Amino acid sequence: MYTKLKIIILFLFCFYWKLSFGQDSYSSKVYKLKTFQTAVINLNERNSDIEWEQNSILVVINFNDSKVNIYAKKQSDIDLLTLDKNYLDENDNTWIIYSGIDENGSRCKVELEVFKNTSDNDHVASLFLIYKDYEIVYRLQRD
């Protein structure tokens, strides 16, 4: 009887551990990525060429706490306020769009495009921070 109880407790512990901390767990919604390119786009001059800057910036997207943290020279912290849209596009890429507010109190749209077909070191996602007059684009890969 005691042995069966230990086995049941061990099984429940392993099951709980897998649900809480497993890589394939849906409840784990914190993503650490790094940029390989960024750009700032003036929305009033849409026809101008985009100048991509090569870099490596840590980006943490935490859906559990509804936050995006960007650890650049000047750290940016964006609170995700409301989920506006979540859909698959014609290429089966996932789009998650939030209304957000940054550390300065400025409102923005936060759009995350996650690509369906990627390899380990590829461009796996793009993060767009869209303000009234400009947009910041982060091309992301796995950290």
C-alpha positions as CSV (number, residue, x, y, z in Angstrom):
1,M,0.0,0.0,0.0
2,Y,2.8,2.4,1.0
3,T,4.6,1.7,-2.3
4,K,1.5,2.4,-4.4
5,L,1.0,5.7,-2.6
6,K,4.6,6.7,-3.3
7,I,4.1,5.8,-7.0
8,I,0.9,7.8,-7.2
9,I,2.5,10.8,-5.5
10,L,5.5,10.6,-7.8
11,F,3.3,10.3,-10.9
12,L,1.2,13.4,-9.8
13,F,4.4,15.4,-9.1
14,C,5.8,14.5,-12.5
15,F,2.5,15.4,-14.2
16,Y,2.4,18.7,-12.3
17,W,6.0,19.5,-13.2
18,K,5.4,18.8,-16.9
19,L,2.3,21.0,-17.0
20,S,4.0,23.8,-15.1
21,F,7.5,23.8,-16.6
22,G,7.6,21.6,-19.7
23,Q,8.8,23.1,-23.0
24,D,5.6,22.2,-24.7
25,S,3.4,23.5,-21.9
26,Y,0.8,26.0,-23.1
27,S,1.0,27.7,-19.7
28,S,4.6,28.7,-20.3
29,K,4.2,32.0,-22.1
30,V,7.5,33.8,-21.6
31,Y,9.7,34.1,-24.7
32,K,13.3,35.3,-24.7
33,L,14.5,36.3,-28.1
34,K,17.3,38.4,-29.5
35,T,17.2,40.9,-32.4
36,F,19.5,40.6,-35.4
37,Q,18.2,43.7,-37.1
38,T,16.1,46.7,-36.1
39,A,14.6,49.7,-38.0
40,V,12.8,52.8,-37.2
41,I,10.2,53.8,-39.8
42,N,8.8,57.3,-40.1
43,L,5.1,56.7,-40.9
44,N,4.8,60.1,-42.5
45,E,7.4,59.1,-45.1
46,R,6.3,55.6,-46.0
47,N,8.0,55.6,-49.4
48,S,11.5,56.1,-48.0
49,D,14.0,53.3,-47.8
50,I,14.2,51.3,-44.6
51,E,17.7,51.3,-43.0
52,W,18.2,48.1,-41.1
53,E,20.7,48.2,-38.2
54,Q,22.6,45.0,-37.3
55,N,22.5,44.4,-33.6
56,S,21.8,41.9,-30.8
57,I,19.2,43.1,-28.3
58,L,17.5,40.9,-25.7
59,V,13.7,41.0,-26.1
60,V,11.5,39.3,-23.5
61,I,7.8,38.8,-24.3
62,N,6.0,37.8,-21.2
63,F,2.3,37.0,-21.9
64,N,1.9,35.8,-18.3
65,D,2.5,39.3,-16.9
66,S,1.3,41.1,-20.1
67,K,4.7,42.8,-20.7
68,V,7.4,43.3,-23.4
69,N,10.8,44.2,-22.2
70,I,13.5,45.4,-24.6
71,Y,17.0,45.5,-23.1
72,A,18.7,48.0,-25.5
73,K,21.0,50.9,-24.5
74,K,17.8,52.5,-23.2
75,Q,15.5,49.8,-21.8
76,S,11.9,49.8,-23.0
77,D,9.1,48.4,-21.0
78,I,5.7,48.0,-22.7
79,D,2.5,46.9,-20.8
80,L,0.1,44.9,-23.0
81,L,-3.3,46.3,-22.2
82,T,-5.8,44.5,-24.5
83,L,-5.6,41.7,-27.0
84,D,-7.0,43.2,-30.2
85,K,-6.5,40.4,-32.7
86,N,-4.9,36.9,-32.9
87,Y,-5.0,35.2,-36.3
88,L,-3.2,33.1,-38.9
89,D,-2.3,34.9,-42.1
90,E,-2.2,33.4,-45.7
91,N,1.3,31.9,-45.0
92,D,0.1,30.3,-41.7
93,N,2.2,32.8,-39.7
94,T,0.6,33.7,-36.3
95,W,-0.1,37.4,-35.7
96,I,-0.8,38.6,-32.1
97,I,-1.8,42.2,-31.9
98,Y,-2.2,44.2,-28.6
99,S,-2.9,47.7,-27.6
100,G,0.0,48.8,-25.3
101,I,1.5,51.6,-23.3
102,D,5.2,52.2,-22.8
103,E,7.2,53.4,-19.8
104,N,6.6,57.0,-20.8
105,G,2.8,56.7,-21.0
106,S,2.7,56.7,-24.8
107,R,0.2,54.4,-26.4
108,C,1.2,52.0,-29.1
109,K,0.1,49.0,-31.1
110,V,2.3,45.9,-30.3
111,E,2.2,43.4,-33.2
112,L,4.1,40.1,-33.1
113,E,4.4,38.0,-36.2
114,V,5.6,34.4,-35.5
115,F,6.7,32.5,-38.6
116,K,5.5,29.0,-39.2
117,N,8.5,27.7,-41.1
118,T,11.9,28.4,-39.4
119,S,15.0,26.6,-38.5
120,D,16.9,27.1,-35.2
121,N,18.9,30.2,-36.1
122,D,16.5,31.8,-38.6
123,H,14.4,34.9,-38.4
124,V,11.6,33.3,-36.2
125,A,9.5,36.4,-35.5
126,S,9.1,40.1,-36.0
127,L,8.0,42.6,-33.3
128,F,6.4,45.9,-34.4
129,L,5.9,48.8,-32.0
130,I,3.6,51.2,-33.8
131,Y,3.2,54.7,-32.5
132,K,1.4,57.7,-34.0
133,D,4.3,58.9,-36.2
134,Y,6.8,56.1,-36.3
135,E,7.2,52.3,-36.1
136,I,10.0,50.3,-34.6
137,V,10.6,46.9,-36.1
138,Y,12.6,44.2,-34.4
139,R,13.6,41.1,-36.4
140,L,14.0,38.3,-33.9
141,Q,15.7,35.0,-33.6
142,R,16.1,32.5,-30.8
143,D,18.4,33.5,-28.0
